[in-house]
Amino acid sequence: MDRFNSFIRNLQLIDLPIDNRTYTWSSKQLTPTFSRLDRVLLSPDWLNAYPKVTLSVLPVMVSDHCPLLLHARNLPTSKTPFRIERFWLKCKEFSKIVANTWQQHTVLPLHNSDGLGSTSGDQLISFASKINSLHSVLREWHRNRFNSPSLCLANAKKFILCFDLVEERRPLTLLEFKLRIMLREKAFQLAIIVEDRWHQRARTNWLQSGDKNTSYFHAVATNKHKRKAISELQVDGNRLTDPNQILHAFTDYYKNLLGSSTDVIPFNCNALYSPFNFSSDLDAAFTEQEIKCAVMGLANNKASGPDGLPNEFAKMQWDVIKPDLMAVFQKLFDGSLTFNDQNLAHIVLIPKEELALELHQFRPISILNYVPKLISKVLANRLAHHIPDLISLSQTGFVKGRLISENFITAREMIAHLHRSREKAVMIKLDFYKAFDSVSWVFLLGVLRSRGFPDKFIAWLSLLFSSSSSTILLNGQKGTPFFHKKGLRQGDPLSPFLFLLAADVLAKMLQAVSLSIPHGISSKFLNPYYLLQYADDTMIFSTIKGCAVRSLQLALHLFSRVSGLRINFSKSAFVPFNLQQSSISTIERIFSCGSTSLPLQYLGLPLTINKPDRLAYQRLIDKLDSKLAGWKSGLISRAGRVVFASSVLSTIPIYFMSVFALPAWVVRAIDKIRRDFIWGRGTSQRSGLHLINWNKVCLPKTCGGLGISDLKIQNTALLLRWLWRLYDSPNSQWSVLANRLYSKRNGSMPPLAWNLEGSFFWKDLLKLRYFFQISTRTILGNGKATLFWYDNWATNKPVYFLPKTRRPLKPHLTVAAVKHNWHALFPSPLCELLTAHKSLLDEIILGIAQDRLFWKWTSHGHFSVASTYKALITAGKTFFPCCSLWNYKVPPTIRLFLFFLVLDRLSTQEQLHRRNITVPPGCPLCASPILETALHLFFDCPFSARVYFLLGLSCSLPPVTPSGSVRDSVQMSFDKLKGNQFLTTVLATSLHTLWLERNNRIFRGIHRSEEAIADWILTEGSIFLKHCT
């Protein structure tokens, strides 16, 4: 299979997914074996030519292989919803058009109830009216200004090529010369526009436009469109293929789901909560700074709602739209704002699984109009400050400072403990049916009142709820709008926090049930329940003593009836620990769900008692490999591949590395994937040589590397975070559980006093304790939480490390106790050994503040993975003197070229000979018979010298001459420019252009004169200076 995947990658082919089946072959036995043996492989160019092609499986008649149907069907085409293109924002006239349209727009006066006219009218209607006017103006402007930019770019390239061909026969006239310069600049601008358009459609955040990756963006956008397109649906056993029928089916489904209220039983939460003491910020008047902060905080490169306004528009046009937005928020504060039909959202349907054909197999994501989204963002920002205090520690979703991985390691530690202790218990994994879509508004608003939320804040939420409406957006076609009567819109900034408040009721219910359980049923760790929540992902550990299981079932049933959140017990399951089959059967009857066994998937990771098996790690490797379809490597520039390897391939394993210490073979396998992708080995490209040692590639740019993550060091930095959280977050689920399991005493847990026995994860952490010890020091307050022997409070090492103190007397003494009772605690020989520490203690004045741990690798003393990684990766490394090249105003491809040049790693004849690749000697530029070296090509070659001379005449570029090594020559040449930005860009462009000329002569047989190259460099340099960042 590896060879087959390599074959697909090498030929840069796309494996077209099947729409209606998973497998294409069956063994036809009573217990059949299935496999996908039959495939259709396409090139990116073919898929771009037929972007709407689909692949489906036909019924099997005779063969054990399924016939495949490749169908170039036409998906329905409808009027594309208006949206502001991102490349418009870069045009100088765009801001002027917006300002003029906004100022010229007039709103008819509306009359108040007292009969007096109001020139402001309804502010939200006014804002929407201005947007509609802007739509019309921008459509016309786009039609006149950007009519088919791809075609214009192709024509500009043709004219440039014509001038280049003419120049080979005769010198260009002054008019022709200037016209070609204009065409080049125009072509560059058009290339940026085309690239931005496809970048916006591809929504590839890791790779920015501006480095000739248009083909990649185009291919990604085409594939994304294919994956999102829904061409078939199964409804009540009927197969629907008609687009209108599919749209109607989805509209009916979500209208019934969201457009009908849920009957819930009244529930008074006052018994669960005491009112929270909110500050006045929740219902305070809205300020300009607060609204602007929310505007700037909305993420870029996101889909726009029905009004077509991207988040970037408001950021760029803040000064223009600010008065209208301020007026809307004033109306909201006054209680006089009405949304009418403006609180509208498009619902886009995202498949939750690979072969999604049923209505419930899609996740509805709401894309809101801009103003309702902004209001939600402002209210969410206000609420975010209070969420950590409002939500139980069992919940880690959407709460600042809490981690999804904390739930996983806590669950794993609980499992390990139950396995070791032989305690009888169950672990229940709950599945909520359409959780966000099912929350009752009556229940949620009641919870907010019980918790003491201000009436005005609740009224704002009620207004947002009652005015919310949606329409299904399917393959670009819009369905009939409908109003909501329950649920929280996924995609609304407020929804996560509101869901947490609803889900927190379950945590409080279980706490109340625990108090009512008779004494003696609880154990040390199960009291009698242990709850873990990540948004709606819920796991409960429960003892089986007494009535604990039955009480849990009743609590879950009550929560479902009062909240509207229906538990899908058919998809829920429980894992029994140390139970007889009779007990398991009883629990199955109580919960009406089946039992299962470990390992199982929890929060996307394999939950096991022991370390994951090889298959679990292989899934991670395969996931990375699937991100590297060969066509991607062929369509991305090398600079883009470096960014891809750094941002995508290096971040996919991070979640895994946060909770597992990766085995060496896994690190090697992932490094091979990243390494081969960067250098293109195994592809049809000529650039398959690994130009730099991988260890050097993984160094930071300041140390002479490319900044690709070193996975082993990254893994260490991520795991160290759990040791830090034992101190920094002592009340977190993980810290409390770890203290109970592994601390030799209650309270402080210095690394050298930890229990050495425990789960495999704990043992992996213990391997890091010495580095953790030398990376921290204690800032003394009152000295009561700092251990004299084990904590790093005095020097660079704990007292424990001193000779003859490895078995300290009274190991749990605190600094405070020792300071006040020195002579009473230590015998004379030990006092003499600790004389220096006695002097330090005498100088220390203890206060009343709490002791705190200080992380040495940050200035503020708080742990961060980035600072730890930097400390580990840069240890013993020297500074790279040419790292400023990464800031030059040239495209990323040229920066990467300069980096290779400085290291003398370009594939010159000298470097090829070192790799035992034989090529005939000779400089391609000056035809000198010597062996080509980088030093000769760029600094000794008469051809290059002539180009530099012409540039010196045109723009006063200083002479470019050799100075020892290639690195010294490059550094000296740039140092001569004394930071002149234009000359720096010209020199960087010159070196790269000479390299391109050399390659064109060798591989394409194309030659240009020194004058033509110098003209090209000046034109390109001017364009780069203007457009590159």
Secondary structure, 3 states (H helix, E strand, C coil): CHHHHHHHHHCCCEECCCCCCCCCEECCCCCCCEECCCCCEECHHHHHHCCCCEEEECCCCCCCECCEEEECCCCCCCCCCCCCCHHHHHCHHHHHHHHHHHHHCCCCCEECCCCCEECCCCHHHHHHHHHHHHHHHHHHHHHHHCCCHHHHHHHHHHHHHHHHHHHHHCCCCHHHHHHHHHHHHHHHHHHHHHHHHHHHHHCCCCCCCCCCCHHHHHHHHHHHHHHHCCCCEEECCEEECCHHHHHHHHHHHHHHHHCCCCCCCCCCHHHCCCCCCCCCCCCCCCCHHHHHHHHHHCCCCCCCCCCCCCHHHHHHCHHHHHHHHHHHHHHHHHCCCCCCCCCEEEEEEEECCCCCCEHHHEEEEEEECHHHHHHHHHHHHHHHCCHHHHCCCCECCCCCCCCHHHHHHHHHHHHHHHHHHCCCEEEEEECEECHHHHCCHHHHHHHHHHCCCCHHHHHHHHHHHHCCEEEEEECCEECCCEECCCCCCCCCCCHHHHHHHHHHHHHHHHHHHHHHCCCCCCCCCCCCEEEEEECCEEEEEEECCCCHHHHHHHHHHHHHHHHCCEECCCCCEEEEECCCHHHHHHHHHHHCCEECCCCEEECCEEECCCCCCHHHHHHHHHHHHHCCCHHHHHHCCHHHHHHHHHHCCCCCCHHHHCCCCCCHHHHHHHHHHHHHHHHCCCCCCCCCCCCCCHHHHCCCHHHCCCCCCCHHHHHHHHHHHHHHHHHHCCCCHHHHHHHHHHECCCCCCCHHHECCCCCHHHHHHHCCHHHHHHHEEEECCCCCCCECCCCCCCCCCCHHHCCCCCCCCCCCCEHHHHHHCHHHHCCHHHHHHCHHHHHHHHHCCCCCCCCEEEECCCCCCCCCHHHHHHHHHCCCCCCCCCHHHHHCCCCHHHHHHHHHHHCCCCCCHHHHHHCCCCCCCCCCCCCCCCCCCHHHHHHHCHHHHHHHHHHHHHHCCCCCCCCCCHHHHHHHHHHCCCCCHHHHHHHHHHHHHHHHHHHHHHHHCCCCCHHHHHHHHHHHHHHHHHHCC
